[in-house]
């Protein structure tokens, strides 16, 4: 426990195509079912995080499939992770409750990720019921339950239940009645498990996708004390829904300066891809804008971002590229980058990529790469729609070109892309590129 006496446990599966939402595969295909699963888990994680803040509870994620490293890359490193282990669902939940109470919890709630209508208020209400009841259940309309909470261990509740059937809730209530345990029931909700459940989800998804007014600006940072305040200020001037700084372990004043601006600051393992995924997992806006810590947004970026994303064929966007400072060939660099960005639809991360959150989640976020994460994501995006470059400019620091010069820096970047396309290890590329920049 991190100091709280309550615990919320999220049961989640790693989104491997063909192994999640299998009953939806006939309707969506294996990858479509995995994409939906990714959205549902991240949606539930946001709900769980909001509930924990109000209910004063710790959040733990019990995962199935994948590795802890892979799950952390996907969902961020802010949470405690544990494998679900072997056995049926009842055995895995029983172990989770047992561990929680052994560690001192006075109230533990377990939720899954299959219920898109689950809101933080229901989770908070579950903790409230546990102050006067030993058990609380959230009934699902398919005969199961989307939430179970206990104030003390009840191992009998998880034995002899026909998991995955329409009798789960009835059997569970009968067990509780038989052993004389008073329980509370929350409002019933719909699970999303079968093709006939999809229309209700589609209405929720379309409503969220249509609201482009909520923009979350995500800033990955590592030892950026010189630039972080200006970058945050440029973002806040546009009045977005939120600004999230994800620090990768700075040893300078980056975190202190970011906190002084009043924005949310979270921590992550270093690596721009990991940090941006962690920020996206916390974001509550329907549009994500990824801003480098040494880059400044234009004042009117909010309107600029939403407009192109309303076009059906547009999958993502970025801004025109401009650098500060003075160095030889600056105008050549800016023209070349903007030509590539417009003509080839290949903007890079220092142009402040933006896209709908639903698209980002369905495509699987940034890949687990130590370098080239923006290039890889844009390549994937281009397979699904247009990547536009808007007319407004972001201004990024010219420090790389001032340090190494235009031609040497450009040569390093071209060599990096060529080697990546030829299949060279990203880890080797990252180390080689780091050494070259330090010369």
C-alpha angles and dihedrals in degrees: 000000000000093000100291121108095215128071134198115198122198116201108208137166123218107251102249112163111250095017102072131061088005094169088061095051094091088058102035107020123240096286093042090053090049091049090052091048091053090055094047094050093049091045091053091046090057090049091048093048092051092048093050092054091056099036094045092236135143118239122222127179118215106197134196122199127013123045130286089251091054093047091048091051089053101042104022134253098267095097137065111251129204132171115246091224130205131322136058123310092270094054092048093049092046090055091048092053092044092052091046095053092043087057092055106267116157094192127019128185125191122200135177129214101242099091113079092181093062110119132189092250091064092052090048089049090052091058089048092054091052090066089072103017131057093217139026128187132192107212120221117211091235091066099266131088133253096201137029125183133182136184091202134014116282105181091174089067092070101046127095095004119143094232117206095026134107091252098064096101095043092048092047093050090049090053092051092048092048093054093042100247119152112226138185128217127217126207114294117251137185121258120214106229109114135052090251089061093060100085092062090050091047091058091052093046095048092049092053095044091053093057105080095160094092107078121177114202111206119196119189110203139183119172093337099142090134094058111018099089093051092047093051091045092054089051095047093049088068090056098231123181090260144339118221122191114199111198119203098201105299118193095195129064096286096114095045093049092047092050091050089063090059098241125133112272120193132173131236142167109275119271125094094237092051092046095050092047089050090052092047091051089057096041118108098187122103092228123054122206117188111207125185113230092241095051131092125213124219116254094247097048095123095066091038092056099048098046101067093039089064089067111095096223095049114095100173144343147206139192131258113271125248132160132210127226128038128282137144114283096013094142091048091053094049094048093047094049094047091047091053091045094051101035100039097027088234111133118165132222096270088067092066104251116218134186142148114288091231091058093048092051096044093051092051104255123256114340120248095263130138090214139007092040092137093047091050093049094049090050089055092046092053089061090063105039148322121317105208131199112215122217096245119091136230116207115224128187115271092208095116093054093041090052100046103015129246100279098044093046092047091048091052091050094048092048090050093053093044093050092047092050089050090057102255116162111273089218092057090044092051093051093045092049092048092053092047092053091052095055 
